[in-house]
């Protein structure tokens, strides 16, 4: 993670419905407001590795008040009117891989338009 010592901090608590509770950091943590989802992924994975030696790296998406968290925490808190004095609950959900096509039919030409008439 980058050097966050001079950044303002905010209290967060991680929650998850589909993970083992021992995998997440317990209690309240003070994180810099410039933290991004990638930084939170690193934090959770490193904490989980310390708690469980068999932990494998996992990618998470994060929800705050039911809204998908992207960008940095400072902008998110301001944009969504979240009080900075409160503890922000961050829900961790497993990131789903992008879909892969199950069929691929190569074509030499593409059809750009079709006109249909009654005749």
Backbone as a chain_set.jsonl record, in Angstrom:
{"seq": "XXXXXXXXXXXXXXXXXXXXXXXXXXXXXXXXXXXXXXXXXXXXXXXXXXXXXXXXXXXXXXXXXXXXXXXXXXXXXXXXXXXXXXXXXXXXXXXXXXXXXXXXXXXXXXXXXXXXXXX", "coords": {"N": [[0.831, -1.181, 0.0], [0.309, 2.312, -0.452], [1.955, 5.225, 0.97], [0.21, 6.24, 3.632], [0.248, 7.844, 5.876], [-0.11, 10.624, 6.315], [-2.677, 11.091, 5.521], [-6.158, 11.772, 6.246], [-8.043, 9.712, 8.523], [-10.585, 7.149, 8.786], [-13.03, 5.335, 10.63], [-13.716, 1.926, 10.144], [-15.663, -1.064, 9.709], [-15.539, -4.41, 8.853], [-17.813, -6.585, 7.283], [-19.383, -9.697, 6.387], [-21.477, -11.903, 4.623], [-21.177, -14.26, 3.258], [-18.733, -15.423, 3.85], [-16.199, -17.056, 5.85], [-16.19, -16.028, 9.172], [-13.805, -15.725, 10.526], [-12.024, -14.955, 8.624], [-12.042, -12.262, 8.104], [-10.801, -9.036, 9.202], [-11.205, -8.359, 12.647], [-13.369, -6.308, 14.584], [-13.111, -2.693, 14.871], [-11.418, -0.764, 12.467], [-8.978, 1.686, 11.674], [-8.754, 3.355, 8.774], [-7.106, 4.998, 6.042], [-8.612, 7.776, 4.329], [-8.065, 7.863, 1.668], [-8.021, 5.335, 0.723], [-8.51, 2.615, -1.554], [-10.596, 0.183, -3.332], [-8.757, -1.813, -4.132], [-6.715, -1.518, -2.249], [-8.14, -2.235, 0.06], [-8.688, -4.904, -0.563], [-6.074, -5.958, -0.451], [-5.52, -5.515, 2.275], [-7.467, -7.148, 3.574], [-6.843, -9.698, 2.536], [-4.2, -10.021, 3.469], [-4.628, -9.967, 6.249], [-6.249, -12.222, 6.487], [-4.485, -14.223, 5.68], [-2.697, -14.189, 7.801], [-4.353, -15.121, 9.837], [-5.186, -17.613, 8.904], [-3.33, -20.11, 7.645], [-3.764, -21.596, 5.361], [-5.107, -19.975, 3.647], [-6.134, -18.71, 0.51], [-5.435, -16.255, -1.948], [-8.034, -13.963, -2.604], [-10.361, -12.105, -4.529], [-12.292, -9.272, -3.77], [-15.405, -7.484, -3.899], [-16.877, -4.471, -2.701], [-19.475, -3.294, -0.616], [-21.054, -0.432, 0.567], [-23.45, 0.71, 2.623], [-25.206, -0.596, 0.891], [-24.355, 0.221, -1.599], [-22.217, -0.12, -4.352], [-18.782, 0.064, -3.872], [-16.449, 2.018, -5.389], [-13.496, 3.677, -6.56], [-12.135, 6.101, -4.304], [-12.254, 6.189, -0.692], [-12.712, 8.681, 0.528], [-13.979, 10.304, -1.438], [-16.255, 8.722, -1.834], [-17.558, 8.804, 0.662], [-18.226, 11.523, 0.849], [-19.817, 11.861, -1.485], [-21.998, 10.229, -0.91], [-23.107, 11.191, 1.401], [-22.237, 10.252, 3.973], [-21.663, 10.258, 7.386], [-18.523, 11.26, 8.62], [-17.733, 10.84, 11.179], [-18.889, 8.568, 12.065], [-18.854, 4.934, 12.325], [-18.045, 3.176, 9.518], [-19.65, 0.618, 7.915], [-18.45, -1.939, 5.98], [-19.359, -4.107, 3.577], [-18.175, -7.182, 2.497], [-18.003, -8.867, -0.496], [-17.617, -11.733, -2.545], [-15.801, -11.33, -5.477], [-17.078, -11.828, -8.643], [-16.025, -13.693, -11.476], [-15.601, -12.389, -14.834], [-18.08, -13.08, -17.364], [-17.679, -15.801, -19.68], [-17.713, -16.432, -23.155], [-19.698, -19.106, -24.422], [-19.947, -20.121, -26.928], [-18.415, -19.618, -30.052], [-18.554, -18.334, -33.142], [-16.844, -17.851, -35.914], [-16.983, -15.263, -38.364], [-16.639, -14.146, -41.7], [-17.706, -11.81, -42.734], [-19.667, -9.138, -41.417], [-23.049, -8.571, -40.59], [-24.605, -5.561, -41.039], [-27.06, -4.318, -41.164], [-30.545, -5.023, -41.485], [-33.356, -5.215, -43.552], [-36.772, -5.606, -43.55], [-39.607, -6.501, -45.419], [-43.108, -6.743, -46.373], [-43.302, -8.047, -48.782]], "CA": [[0.0, 0.0, 0.0], [1.035, 3.572, -0.509], [2.191, 5.879, 2.254], [-1.044, 6.869, 4.025], [0.4, 8.406, 7.213], [-0.588, 12.002, 6.401], [-4.078, 11.153, 5.103], [-7.153, 11.618, 7.317], [-8.487, 8.33, 8.684], [-11.984, 6.918, 9.12], [-13.24, 4.042, 11.266], [-14.512, 0.997, 9.343], [-15.861, -2.416, 10.209], [-15.808, -5.306, 7.743], [-18.815, -7.624, 7.512], [-19.591, -10.565, 5.224], [-22.49, -12.926, 4.828], [-20.825, -15.497, 2.578], [-17.363, -15.811, 4.17], [-15.931, -17.445, 7.23], [-15.981, -14.792, 9.935], [-12.403, -15.638, 10.917], [-11.224, -14.467, 7.514], [-12.039, -10.804, 8.076], [-10.296, -8.364, 10.401], [-12.247, -8.234, 13.667], [-13.454, -5.019, 15.265], [-13.033, -1.474, 14.089], [-10.091, -0.413, 11.974], [-8.818, 3.041, 11.184], [-8.134, 3.311, 7.45], [-7.025, 6.324, 5.427], [-9.726, 8.079, 3.436], [-7.625, 7.702, 0.278], [-7.964, 3.912, 0.424], [-9.296, 2.17, -2.709], [-10.943, -1.24, -3.203], [-7.554, -2.64, -4.245], [-6.051, -1.464, -0.949], [-8.937, -3.035, 0.994], [-8.425, -6.299, -0.909], [-4.76, -6.301, 0.106], [-5.653, -5.539, 3.728], [-8.228, -8.328, 3.993], [-6.092, -10.907, 2.205], [-3.051, -10.17, 4.375], [-5.158, -10.333, 7.566], [-6.73, -13.605, 6.401], [-3.309, -15.098, 5.627], [-2.158, -14.286, 9.161], [-5.27, -15.911, 10.656], [-5.355, -18.949, 8.346], [-2.185, -20.367, 6.763], [-4.208, -22.211, 4.111], [-5.883, -18.977, 2.899], [-5.708, -18.395, -0.852], [-5.808, -14.896, -2.325], [-9.378, -13.827, -3.14], [-10.729, -10.722, -4.87], [-13.575, -8.867, -3.21], [-16.066, -6.223, -4.172], [-17.3, -3.927, -1.423], [-20.712, -2.533, -0.557], [-21.228, 0.456, 1.712], [-24.868, 1.097, 2.608], [-25.841, -1.196, -0.275], [-23.838, 0.837, -2.825], [-20.925, -0.671, -4.744], [-17.698, 1.004, -3.595], [-15.397, 2.179, -6.392], [-12.803, 4.941, -6.337], [-11.519, 6.158, -2.974], [-13.216, 6.297, 0.402], [-13.026, 10.088, 0.788], [-14.996, 10.726, -2.404], [-17.467, 7.94, -1.605], [-18.207, 9.317, 1.874], [-18.8, 12.83, 0.522], [-20.864, 11.699, -2.5], [-23.152, 9.512, -0.376], [-23.508, 11.838, 2.66], [-21.96, 9.383, 5.118], [-20.923, 11.027, 8.404], [-17.158, 10.774, 8.815], [-17.535, 10.517, 12.584], [-19.483, 7.258, 12.346], [-18.127, 3.759, 11.864], [-18.576, 2.782, 8.219], [-19.672, -0.827, 7.728], [-18.117, -2.307, 4.607], [-19.697, -5.508, 3.327], [-17.272, -7.817, 1.547], [-18.61, -9.927, -1.301], [-16.649, -12.315, -3.468], [-15.885, -10.797, -6.839], [-17.378, -12.854, -9.634], [-15.246, -13.507, -12.705], [-16.428, -11.969, -15.966], [-18.591, -14.223, -18.116], [-16.93, -16.218, -20.854], [-18.647, -16.94, -24.162], [-19.673, -20.562, -24.537], [-19.874, -20.44, -28.345], [-17.781, -18.591, -30.858], [-18.665, -18.688, -34.544], [-16.168, -16.808, -36.684], [-17.606, -14.843, -39.613], [-15.79, -13.294, -42.515], [-18.385, -10.525, -42.879], [-20.673, -8.85, -40.405], [-24.279, -7.979, -41.076], [-24.74, -4.284, -40.347], [-28.452, -3.905, -41.121], [-31.488, -5.912, -42.136], [-34.621, -4.554, -43.823], [-37.801, -6.613, -43.79], [-40.843, -5.966, -45.992], [-44.145, -7.748, -46.51], [-43.121, -8.771, -50.043]], "C": [[0.874, 1.244, 0.0], [1.214, 4.148, 0.895], [0.957, 6.702, 2.623], [-0.934, 7.61, 5.354], [-0.196, 9.807, 7.345], [-2.049, 12.157, 6.002], [-5.002, 11.089, 6.308], [-7.63, 10.158, 7.353], [-9.961, 8.287, 9.06], [-12.104, 5.511, 9.704], [-14.133, 3.172, 10.383], [-14.643, -0.329, 10.077], [-16.233, -3.273, 9.013], [-16.84, -6.347, 8.161], [-18.925, -8.449, 6.234], [-20.62, -11.612, 5.576], [-22.078, -14.261, 4.236], [-19.387, -15.954, 2.831], [-17.277, -16.347, 5.584], [-15.587, -16.183, 8.007], [-14.533, -14.64, 10.385], [-11.512, -15.075, 9.84], [-11.095, -12.951, 7.503], [-11.391, -10.227, 9.332], [-11.447, -8.106, 11.371], [-12.202, -6.844, 14.286], [-13.371, -3.854, 14.297], [-11.591, -1.216, 13.686], [-10.097, 1.043, 11.538], [-8.076, 2.958, 9.858], [-8.091, 4.715, 6.882], [-8.187, 6.54, 4.461], [-9.343, 7.943, 1.968], [-7.564, 6.237, -0.144], [-8.915, 3.576, -0.732], [-9.698, 0.712, -2.5], [-9.729, -2.163, -3.318], [-6.787, -2.672, -2.922], [-6.799, -2.299, 0.078], [-8.764, -4.527, 0.712], [-7.102, -6.772, -0.318], [-4.824, -6.439, 1.62], [-6.347, -6.812, 4.195], [-7.455, -9.604, 3.707], [-4.889, -11.103, 3.121], [-3.506, -10.543, 5.787], [-5.632, -11.784, 7.573], [-5.569, -14.589, 6.349], [-2.682, -15.262, 7.005], [-3.023, -15.185, 10.036], [-5.353, -17.367, 10.199], [-4.249, -19.19, 7.328], [-2.601, -20.955, 5.421], [-5.016, -21.247, 3.244], [-5.278, -18.765, 1.519], [-6.227, -17.009, -1.199], [-7.176, -14.882, -3.015], [-9.598, -12.352, -3.476], [-12.135, -10.438, -4.357], [-14.094, -7.622, -3.906], [-16.617, -5.762, -2.839], [-18.573, -3.113, -1.576], [-20.703, -1.688, 0.712], [-22.641, 1.005, 1.616], [-25.575, 0.599, 1.351], [-25.363, -0.641, -1.608], [-22.454, 0.274, -3.103], [-19.844, 0.397, -4.609], [-16.646, 0.917, -4.69], [-14.711, 3.509, -6.106], [-12.092, 4.959, -5.003], [-12.573, 6.483, -1.927], [-13.622, 7.742, 0.67], [-14.125, 10.581, -0.15], [-16.316, 10.007, -2.164], [-18.252, 8.484, -0.412], [-18.891, 10.653, 1.586], [-19.981, 12.672, -0.435], [-22.135, 11.07, -1.934], [-23.586, 10.011, 1.0], [-23.367, 10.921, 3.869], [-21.177, 10.198, 6.136], [-19.544, 10.421, 8.659], [-16.881, 10.391, 10.266], [-18.059, 9.123, 12.93], [-18.555, 6.144, 11.875], [-18.805, 3.288, 10.582], [-18.495, 1.26, 8.109], [-19.461, -1.128, 6.256], [-18.404, -3.793, 4.442], [-18.786, -6.044, 2.229], [-18.026, -8.923, 0.817], [-17.561, -10.441, -2.275], [-16.874, -11.761, -4.868], [-16.091, -11.958, -7.805], [-16.536, -12.618, -10.885], [-16.157, -13.071, -13.847], [-16.922, -13.188, -16.741], [-17.722, -14.527, -19.328], [-17.912, -16.758, -21.882], [-18.544, -18.46, -24.272], [-19.63, -21.004, -25.995], [-19.234, -19.271, -29.08], [-17.823, -19.053, -32.301], [-18.007, -17.573, -35.352], [-16.885, -16.531, -38.005], [-16.624, -13.978, -40.377], [-16.386, -11.898, -42.639], [-19.405, -10.366, -41.763], [-21.891, -8.238, -41.069], [-24.489, -6.687, -40.3], [-26.174, -3.817, -40.265], [-29.301, -4.929, -41.874], [-32.784, -5.137, -42.329], [-35.625, -5.633, -44.201], [-39.028, -5.911, -44.346], [-41.86, -7.09, -46.089], [-44.011, -8.564, -47.779], [-42.026, -9.787, -49.864]], "O": [[2.036, 1.209, 0.407], [0.688, 3.617, 1.873], [0.686, 7.733, 2.007], [-1.966, 7.978, 5.915], [-0.739, 10.14, 8.399], [-2.607, 13.246, 6.131], [-4.679, 10.428, 7.295], [-7.619, 9.466, 6.335], [-10.514, 9.256, 9.581], [-11.367, 4.605, 9.314], [-15.183, 3.622, 9.925], [-13.839, -0.664, 10.946], [-17.128, -2.922, 8.244], [-16.757, -6.919, 9.248], [-18.605, -7.975, 5.143], [-20.634, -12.143, 6.686], [-22.577, -15.301, 4.666], [-18.875, -16.794, 2.092], [-18.165, -16.124, 6.407], [-14.787, -15.365, 7.553], [-14.08, -13.517, 10.605], [-10.355, -14.746, 10.105], [-10.136, -12.415, 6.949], [-11.424, -10.846, 10.396], [-12.529, -7.685, 10.964], [-11.129, -6.275, 14.485], [-13.535, -4.003, 13.087], [-10.665, -1.426, 14.469], [-11.119, 1.56, 11.085], [-6.917, 2.547, 9.811], [-8.946, 5.54, 7.202], [-8.681, 5.592, 3.85], [-10.223, 7.911, 1.107], [-7.107, 5.927, -1.245], [-9.982, 4.175, -0.868], [-9.195, 0.065, -1.581], [-9.687, -3.2, -2.656], [-6.274, -3.716, -2.52], [-6.178, -2.995, 0.882], [-8.701, -5.329, 1.644], [-7.023, -7.862, 0.249], [-4.251, -7.369, 2.187], [-5.867, -7.482, 5.11], [-7.413, -10.501, 4.548], [-4.587, -12.231, 3.51], [-2.852, -11.344, 6.454], [-5.437, -12.495, 8.558], [-5.659, -15.679, 6.915], [-2.193, -16.34, 7.345], [-2.508, -15.922, 10.876], [-5.566, -18.259, 11.02], [-4.223, -18.558, 6.272], [-1.867, -20.828, 4.441], [-5.554, -21.652, 2.213], [-4.061, -18.656, 1.374], [-7.326, -16.63, -0.794], [-7.439, -15.693, -3.902], [-9.085, -11.465, -2.793], [-13.042, -11.258, -4.496], [-13.327, -6.815, -4.431], [-16.808, -6.576, -1.935], [-18.735, -2.349, -2.527], [-20.382, -2.177, 1.795], [-22.99, 1.682, 0.648], [-26.44, 1.286, 0.807], [-25.912, -0.997, -2.651], [-21.615, 0.198, -2.205], [-19.966, 1.493, -5.157], [-16.029, -0.13, -4.893], [-15.302, 4.38, -5.468], [-11.506, 3.955, -4.598], [-13.649, 6.989, -2.245], [-14.777, 7.997, 1.01], [-15.091, 11.204, 0.293], [-17.382, 10.613, -2.276], [-19.475, 8.607, -0.476], [-20.015, 10.884, 2.033], [-21.031, 13.278, -0.226], [-23.232, 11.345, -2.422], [-24.346, 9.334, 1.693], [-24.278, 10.827, 4.693], [-20.14, 10.772, 5.801], [-19.417, 9.217, 8.885], [-15.905, 9.697, 10.551], [-17.71, 8.566, 13.97], [-17.604, 6.377, 11.129], [-20.009, 3.032, 10.571], [-17.412, 0.681, 8.197], [-20.193, -0.64, 5.395], [-17.774, -4.633, 5.085], [-18.645, -5.435, 1.168], [-18.612, -9.806, 1.443], [-16.724, -9.683, -2.765], [-17.998, -11.733, -5.37], [-15.357, -12.946, -7.774], [-16.353, -11.476, -11.306], [-17.355, -13.354, -13.828], [-16.249, -14.219, -16.768], [-17.113, -13.636, -19.92], [-18.849, -17.47, -21.522], [-17.452, -19.027, -24.223], [-19.306, -22.158, -26.271], [-19.477, -18.104, -28.772], [-17.197, -20.053, -32.651], [-18.554, -16.476, -35.461], [-17.337, -17.456, -38.68], [-15.879, -13.187, -39.798], [-15.653, -10.909, -42.649], [-19.933, -11.347, -41.238], [-21.761, -7.464, -42.017], [-24.545, -6.694, -39.07], [-26.504, -3.007, -39.399], [-28.821, -5.607, -42.782], [-33.265, -4.48, -41.405], [-35.36, -6.469, -45.065], [-39.45, -4.874, -43.836], [-41.518, -8.259, -45.909], [-44.55, -9.667, -47.857], [-41.701, -10.516, -50.801]]}, "num_chains": 1, "name": "protein.A"}
